[in-house]
Amino acid sequence: MKWTHFIRFDLIQYARNRWLIGFSLLIGLIASSYLITGTDFQGYYDGFNRAVIHLLNVNLYLLPLLVLLLGSIHNANEKESGWMSLVLTYPISPLVLLLARVSSLSLVLIAVLSLGYGLASLIAALFAATLPIKDFLILYGLSVSLIVLLTPLATCIGILSKTRFQAISIALASWAFLVLLYDFLILFLIRSIPPHVFEWGLTLVVALNPIQLVRVLVIMIMDGGVVFGPSLYQFTAFVQSVSGIILIIGCAVVWISLPVLIGLFRLRRRT
């Protein structure tokens, strides 16, 4: 069996979930409200304005929650029902099944994001409130990257969980740590990292959290690095250097590959 067959099957299952349409509408309405109110103000730093900040926060809070909950519940549900164990009795590689699960989840969430952004653009245009197309595409592209980075983790949580309730608990705990508690960890490390390893040490800490990584990349790409202040100038320069880019790419590869390897190990044990 081809992995495209499993992707098609998953897409049909996701299409029956009416909550996805509701979430797209929620993203669209919230984003459009920020576009309408935020673009009335002048940019803070070369276009890094209030609308960009608000849209970024919407993505960094809502998207991870949707990714982790949807991916973990969907996979835990099919594991709990016995469907996943049944599929593994067929002549199919567990890696193919796992990659199909990750791919289908990514495609669905990208579609949800695209629908939400499209709705936001339409509503904002009706009120003559628009964000420069370059900034809009940067936010959209990095949001897609965030989805791609988190879908392996969400799939892995669902595979490792014994029940849907356990999957929801782990997903919410993971979201709270990555979105809320990790900020305090960064603040603590800023004060404790020795000066001679400050640049790559802080970059590593940021890159190990895809949510914080996307936040920093949006600020950097939109030339808003000045918001970090002079005390973090070394960090800003290192992130934009070749060494910083290599470190960021390496952490992104780890975020994708490690959950896949863990999930593959569990699937080979027939869950």
Beta strands, then each sheet from edge to edge (+ up, - down):
end
